[in-house]
């Protein structure tokens, strides 16, 4: 019975992981944007030394102490104003950091305040005087023991402070952040499971299944019903390092709170300030519902089978074994004698 239950639980978990991505894709985006939006100036704000160069956004320049930021202008809340459901987000961006002992860059979420109060002298171009709650995912290219750094290539999660709550070395992925080559990052926050997941890979590779960093946090509890902004910030310090951004997409969505989901897939194309196409959303909703219903039916069938084995399988009636009594068979041996003389006379 225990073995049967383990098989059922294992099968159920695999089925759950298989069907849930379809359900999260069926959730319609509330808001989204892409760095390649045609109306760039109305969507983004460039601050400091950030500027366009050869279809890239260079966040820093060759000048000493350079720093710069790109910020998405439209604020949002981690509680949906219409439904009060918690908000999830997915973002992916491709960046490159030239060789050098600079700081690197950081993806940052912060409350809606005057931007001059957020950015300034400080790690990754974020002001040391900024005293409000923020979340930063840092891609650091130098070692700094004072803020929990590891070596010249690491990723950390900072919550209200640049002493990282969790930090991981990217050398385990065979990557070098300040090697000058393009690196892609996927950052997903799932509100229902209250989990932030970070993935990393070379540009052009598929999104890894396993997260590089998984950090438990409830962002709706950090800011409540307050509006926040998102941006990417960098500073070069005393080095000659330049940080560039070649792509960036971001979307937020409300997923039913009754579901405990896997991270949302940020790979789907996004339109700035537009909801997903109605027909596609409807199709995905129907498909997700059918798959979910099939999975629930299968899980219910296995559960009923397990209960039957537990409560009735032990007392199953087995036909009694009847005794085998041998039956004696008697026979008489008959000897046939052939009369040769009689046969000769007939002949």
Rosetta blueprint (number, residue, H / E / L):
1 X L
2 X H
3 X H
4 X H
5 X H
6 X H
7 X H
8 X H
9 X H
10 X H
11 X H
12 X H
13 X H
14 X H
15 X H
16 X H
17 X H
18 X H
19 X H
20 X H
21 X H
22 X H
23 X H
24 X H
25 X H
26 X H
27 X L
28 X L
29 X E
30 X E
31 X E
32 X E
33 X E
34 X E
35 X L
36 X L
37 X L
38 X L
39 X L
40 X H
41 X H
42 X H
43 X H
44 X E
45 X E
46 X E
47 X E
48 X E
49 X L
50 X L
51 X E
52 X E
53 X E
54 X L
55 X L
56 X E
57 X E
58 X E
59 X L
60 X L
61 X L
62 X L
63 X L
64 X L
65 X L
66 X L
67 X E
68 X E
69 X E
70 X E
71 X E
72 X E
73 X L
74 X L
75 X L
76 X E
77 X L
78 X L
79 X E
80 X L
81 X L
82 X L
83 X L
84 X L
85 X L
86 X E
87 X E
88 X E
89 X E
90 X E
91 X E
92 X E
93 X E
94 X E
95 X E
96 X E
97 X E
98 X L
99 X L
100 X L
101 X L
102 X L
103 X L
104 X E
105 X E
106 X E
107 X E
108 X E
109 X E
110 X E
111 X E
112 X L
113 X L
114 X L
115 X H
116 X H
117 X H
118 X H
119 X E
120 X L
121 X L
122 X L
123 X H
124 X H
125 X H
126 X E
127 X L
128 X L
129 X L
130 X L
131 X L
132 X L
133 X L
134 X E
135 X E
136 X E
137 X E
138 X E
139 X E
140 X E
141 X L
142 X L
143 X L
144 X L
145 X H
146 X H
147 X H
148 X L
149 X L
150 X L
151 X L
152 X L
153 X L
154 X E
155 X E
156 X E
157 X E
158 X E
159 X E
160 X L
161 X L
162 X L
163 X L
164 X L
165 X L
166 X E
167 X E
168 X E
169 X E
170 X H
171 X H
172 X H
173 X H
174 X L
175 X L
176 X L
177 X L
178 X L
179 X L
180 X L
181 X L
182 X L
183 X E
184 X E
185 X E
186 X E
187 X E
188 X E
189 X E
190 X E
191 X L
192 X L
193 X L
194 X L
195 X E
196 X E
197 X E
198 X E
199 X E
200 X E
201 X E
202 X E
203 X L
204 X L
205 X L
206 X L
207 X L
208 X L
209 X L
210 X L
211 X L
212 X L
213 X E
214 X E
215 X E
216 X E
217 X L
218 X L
219 X H
220 X H
221 X H
222 X H
223 X H
224 X L
225 X L
226 X L
227 X L
228 X E
229 X E
230 X E
231 X E
232 X E
233 X E
234 X E
235 X E
236 X L
237 X L
238 X L
239 X L
240 X L
241 X L
242 X L
243 X E
244 X E
245 X E
246 X E
247 X E
248 X E
249 X E
250 X E
251 X E
252 X E
253 X E
254 X E
255 X L
256 X L
257 X L
258 X L
259 X L
260 X L
261 X L
262 X L
263 X L
264 X L
265 X L
266 X L
267 X L
268 X L
269 X L
270 X L
271 X L
272 X L
273 X L
274 X L
275 X L
276 X L
277 X L
278 X H
279 X H
280 X H
281 X H
282 X H
283 X H
284 X H
285 X H
286 X H
287 X H
288 X H
289 X H
290 X H
291 X H
292 X H
293 X H
294 X H
295 X H
296 X H
297 X H
298 X H
299 X H
300 X H
301 X H
302 X H
303 X H
304 X H
305 X H
306 X H
307 X H
308 X H
309 X H
310 X H
311 X H
312 X L
313 X H
314 X H
315 X H
316 X L
317 X L
318 X L
319 X L
320 X L
321 X L
322 X L
323 X L
324 X L
325 X L
326 X L
327 X L
328 X L
329 X L
330 X L
331 X L
332 X L
333 X L
334 X L
335 X L
336 X L
337 X L
338 X L
339 X L
340 X H
341 X H
342 X H
343 X H
344 X H
345 X H
346 X H
347 X L
